[in-house]
Amino acid sequence: MPNSSDGKITDGPRGPKPRKMLSRRNIILYGTLIFVAIYYLVPLYVMIVTSLKGMPEIRLGNIFSPPIEVTFEPWVKAWAQACTGLNCDGLSRGFWNSVKITIPSVFVSIVIASINGYALANWRFKGANLFFTILIFGAFIPYQIMIYPLVILLRDLGLYTKLPGLILIHTIFGMPILTLLFRNYFTTIPEELFKAARVDGAGFWGIYFRVMMPMSLPIFAVAIVLQVTGIWNDFLFGVIYTKPENYPMTVQLNNIVNSVQGVKEYNVNMAATLLTGLVPLAIYFISGKLFVRGIAAGAVKG
């Protein structure tokens, strides 16, 4: 029996009882996680290996087999040569249109929503609760019912079929839910910091830029991921509020995949799909840790 420091004999080892690696709980937990991972990764695997095959190999029919001879020709064609209607410049034009749409939409909506959330959380103005209620109501209105009124509005503003019109649409639709996220996050920041800044003479903008923004990187990461993903992957607004030369990447992808002319090139279709999804995926991986911190720190708390 082991001796203690005071010379007395102890009853045995102390501390928490070690857990079994193959307990029922662990088997269910890890089994579920592995099943879900396989469920999502198998289609991605099929897309990748198909995009690296030539059409003769694809016609053999084994979609799960790795490519016998790797070729990047489908990727080149999807980016710069695939035809979308009368144009045969692939996804490249749609990519730059999506960049022009996404960057200002994300920037403007996040800036305005963060200021709104900051004001609602820390500066109680008259009618703040009514304003917040209207924003929340707007966040849950199905946007499909507003498509036609927005067509009329953009037409009267002279922005219909133009990129600024689509940027305006994405900015407006992103602000309600982002305002909710920022407001809930700012309420989790200790109020003493806000009061101390007020005592030191800081005003509305001084507190926002010097206190709130430096402490809010996680929620900004959450907002960026949500907005980039939503705007970049949007198809409906892009096809309704723009014209062919201004189509975003998703509309170009739809035109390539659903083309009824010529041979159905599945490798080009898969490469085009992967190219379209690379930007949101890269944004998520770059800001992944901040995204998780923002969610955990109050991004979805009521």
Rosetta blueprint (number, residue, H / E / L):
1 M L
2 P L
3 N E
4 S L
5 S L
6 D L
7 G L
8 K L
9 I E
10 T L
11 D L
12 G L
13 P L
14 R L
15 G L
16 P L
17 K L
18 P L
19 R L
20 K L
21 M L
22 L L
23 S L
24 R H
25 R H
26 N H
27 I H
28 I H
29 L H
30 Y H
31 G H
32 T H
33 L H
34 I H
35 F H
36 V H
37 A H
38 I H
39 Y H
40 Y H
41 L H
42 V H
43 P H
44 L H
45 Y H
46 V H
47 M H
48 I H
49 V H
50 T H
51 S H
52 L L
53 K L
54 G L
55 M H
56 P H
57 E H
58 I H
59 R L
60 L L
61 G L
62 N L
63 I L
64 F L
65 S L
66 P L
67 P L
68 I L
69 E L
70 V L
71 T L
72 F L
73 E H
74 P H
75 W H
76 V H
77 K H
78 A H
79 W H
80 A H
81 Q L
82 A L
83 C L
84 T E
85 G L
86 L L
87 N E
88 C L
89 D L
90 G L
91 L L
92 S H
93 R H
94 G H
95 F H
96 W H
97 N H
98 S H
99 V H
100 K H
101 I H
102 T H
103 I H
104 P H
105 S H
106 V H
107 F H
108 V H
109 S H
110 I H
111 V H
112 I H
113 A H
114 S H
115 I H
116 N H
117 G H
118 Y H
119 A H
120 L H
121 A H
122 N H
123 W L
124 R L
125 F L
126 K L
127 G L
128 A H
129 N H
130 L H
131 F H
132 F H
133 T H
134 I H
135 L H
136 I H
137 F H
138 G H
139 A H
140 F L
141 I L
142 P L
143 Y H
144 Q H
145 I H
146 M H
147 I H
148 Y H
149 P H
150 L H
151 V H
152 I H
153 L H
154 L H
155 R H
156 D H
157 L H
158 G L
159 L L
160 Y L
161 T E
162 K L
163 L H
164 P H
165 G H
166 L H
167 I H
168 L H
169 I H
170 H H
171 T H
172 I H
173 F H
174 G H
175 M H
176 P H
177 I H
178 L H
179 T H
180 L H
181 L H
182 F H
183 R H
184 N H
185 Y H
186 F H
187 T L
188 T L
189 I L
190 P L
191 E H
192 E H
193 L H
194 F H
195 K H
196 A H
197 A H
198 R H
199 V H
200 D L
201 G L
202 A L
203 G L
204 F H
205 W H
206 G H
207 I H
208 Y H
209 F H
210 R H
211 V H
212 M H
213 M L
214 P L
215 M L
216 S L
217 L H
218 P H
219 I H
220 F H
221 A H
222 V H
223 A H
224 I H
225 V H
226 L H
227 Q H
228 V H
229 T H
230 G H
231 I H
232 W H
233 N L
234 D L
235 F L
236 L H
237 F H
238 G H
239 V H
240 I H
241 Y H
242 T E
243 K L
244 P H
245 E H
246 N H
247 Y L
248 P L
249 M H
250 T H
251 V H
252 Q H
253 L H
254 N H
255 N H
256 I H
257 V H
258 N L
259 S L
260 V L
261 Q L
262 G L
263 V L
264 K L
265 E L
266 Y H
267 N H
268 V H
269 N H
270 M H
271 A H
272 A H
273 T H
274 L H
275 L H
276 T H
277 G H
278 L H
279 V H
280 P H
281 L H
282 A H
283 I H
284 Y H
285 F H
286 I H
287 S L
288 G H
289 K H
290 L H
291 F H
292 V H
293 R H
294 G H
295 I H
296 A H
297 A H
298 G H
299 A H
300 V L
301 K L
302 G L
